[in-house]
Amino acid sequence: MIPGTISNANSWLATAQNDLDRANKLKESDFAGAIEAAQMAMEKAIKSMYALVNISIPRTHDAVFEKGKDRFIEVVERLHFPLEYVAIQRRLLRFRWLGPMWGWANNVSRYGYEPANAPPSALFTQVEANNACQYAAEAVITAVTIISHVTTGDIIVRS
C-alpha cells in the first residue's frame, strides 16, 4: 500500500458523505438540488476508489469515462478481492453503471434542459430525488466497505 492513499481515499469519501447528507436534507423540498448533491456524492465515492489505488482521478462529473475511455477498469484491475469478498467486488462493479447513469445529472440539475428552456425545478420529482439519494448512499457505503477492507488487509491493492 502506498502511504497516503487510504488517507486520500478517506478525504474523498468524507466529502462524498457531506454531499449525501446535503442531498438527504434537500430531497423533501428541492428535488433538483437533492439530485445534484446525490450525484456529487456518487462521483466522489467513485473517485475515492481512484485515490485508494493511487491512480489519477478523472476531472469530470462522470468518474468512469474520460474522453470516451473506460478508466474505471484501472481501478478494478488494481483491487484483489478474495473469493469470500465477491459480493463486495460486485458492488464495486456497479460503479461502472452508477457513474455514467448519474453523470448527466450534474448539469441538468443545475441548469435545466436549455434546448427546451426547462428549469431544473420543472424536471424532477421527489421520487427521483429519493432514488438519487438511495443510489448515492449505495455508492458511499460501498466505498466505505472497500476502504475498510483494504485498511485491514482483506482486500489487496496491487501495484
C-alpha positions in Angstrom: 0.0 0.0 0.0 1.4 3.4 -1.0 1.5 5.8 2.0 -1.3 8.3 1.9 -3.6 6.5 -0.5 -6.0 5.4 2.3 -5.9 8.9 3.7 -6.6 10.4 0.3 -9.4 8.0 -0.3 -11.0 8.8 3.1 -10.8 12.5 2.2 -12.8 12.0 -0.9 -15.2 9.8 1.0 -15.7 12.5 3.7 -16.7 15.0 1.0 -19.0 12.3 -0.5 -20.7 11.8 2.8 -21.2 15.6 3.2 -22.8 15.7 -0.2 -25.0 12.7 0.7 -26.1 14.4 3.9 -26.9 17.6 2.0 -28.9 15.6 -0.6 -30.9 13.9 2.1 -31.8 17.3 3.7 -32.9 18.7 0.3 -34.9 15.7 -1.0 -38.1 16.8 0.6 -38.2 20.3 -0.9 -35.5 20.9 -3.5 -35.6 17.9 -5.8 -33.1 19.3 -8.3 -30.7 20.3 -5.5 -31.0 16.9 -3.9 -30.2 15.2 -7.3 -27.2 17.5 -7.8 -25.9 16.7 -4.3 -26.5 13.0 -4.7 -24.7 12.9 -8.0 -21.7 14.7 -6.4 -21.8 12.1 -3.6 -21.7 9.2 -6.1 -19.0 10.9 -8.1 -16.8 11.5 -5.0 -17.3 8.0 -3.7 -16.2 6.6 -7.1 -13.2 9.0 -7.1 -12.2 7.7 -3.6 -11.5 4.4 -5.3 -9.1 6.0 -7.8 -7.3 7.7 -4.8 -7.3 4.3 -2.9 -5.4 2.6 -5.8 -3.2 5.7 -6.4 -4.5 6.4 -10.0 -5.0 9.9 -11.3 -8.6 11.0 -10.6 -10.8 11.9 -13.6 -11.7 15.6 -13.6 -15.2 15.1 -15.0 -18.6 14.5 -13.4 -18.6 11.1 -14.9 -15.9 9.5 -12.9 -15.9 6.3 -15.0 -15.3 7.5 -18.6 -12.7 10.1 -19.7 -12.6 11.1 -23.3 -14.6 8.0 -24.3 -12.3 5.6 -22.5 -13.5 3.4 -19.6 -11.0 4.5 -17.0 -12.7 2.6 -14.1 -11.2 -0.7 -15.4 -7.8 0.6 -14.0 -9.4 0.6 -10.5 -11.0 -2.8 -10.9 -7.7 -4.3 -12.1 -5.8 -2.9 -9.1 -8.0 -4.3 -6.4 -7.7 -8.0 -5.5 -10.8 -9.5 -3.8 -10.6 -12.9 -2.2 -13.4 -15.3 -3.2 -15.3 -14.6 0.0 -15.5 -10.9 -0.9 -17.1 -11.4 -4.4 -20.3 -9.7 -3.2 -18.3 -6.5 -2.4 -16.5 -6.7 -5.7 -19.9 -6.8 -7.5 -20.9 -3.7 -5.6 -17.8 -2.0 -6.8 -18.6 -3.1 -10.4 -22.0 -1.3 -10.0 -20.0 1.9 -10.0 -19.5 1.3 -13.7 -23.2 1.7 -14.1 -23.9 4.3 -11.5 -21.3 6.8 -12.6 -22.4 7.3 -16.2 -26.1 6.9 -15.4 -26.0 9.8 -12.9 -23.1 11.8 -14.5 -25.6 13.7 -16.7 -27.5 14.8 -13.6 -24.9 17.4 -12.6 -25.6 19.8 -15.4 -29.3 19.1 -15.8 -29.9 19.5 -12.1 -28.1 22.8 -12.1 -29.1 24.4 -15.4 -32.1 22.6 -16.5 -32.6 21.5 -20.1 -31.7 24.5 -22.1 -32.9 23.5 -25.6 -36.4 23.3 -24.2 -35.9 26.3 -21.8 -36.9 24.0 -18.9 -35.5 24.9 -15.5 -34.3 22.3 -13.1 -37.3 22.7 -10.8 -39.6 21.6 -13.6 -37.7 18.4 -14.4 -37.5 16.3 -11.2 -39.9 14.8 -8.7 -39.5 13.7 -5.1 -39.4 10.1 -6.3 -36.4 10.8 -8.4 -34.7 12.8 -5.6 -35.3 9.8 -3.3 -33.9 7.4 -5.9 -30.8 9.6 -6.4 -30.2 9.6 -2.6 -30.6 5.8 -2.5 -28.0 5.3 -5.2 -25.7 7.8 -3.6 -25.9 6.0 -0.3 -25.1 2.7 -2.1 -22.0 4.3 -3.6 -20.8 5.8 -0.3 -21.4 2.6 1.7 -19.6 0.5 -1.0 -16.6 2.8 -0.9 -16.6 2.8 3.0 -16.7 -1.0 2.9 -13.9 -1.4 0.4 -11.6 1.2 2.1 -12.2 -0.6 5.4 -11.2 -4.0 4.0 -8.1 -2.5 2.3 -7.2 -1.0 5.7 -7.4 -4.4 7.4 -5.6 -6.1 4.5 -8.5 -8.3 3.5 -8.7 -6.6 0.1 -5.3 -6.0 -1.5 -4.3 -3.1 -3.7 -1.9 -4.3 -6.5 0.8 -2.1 -7.9 
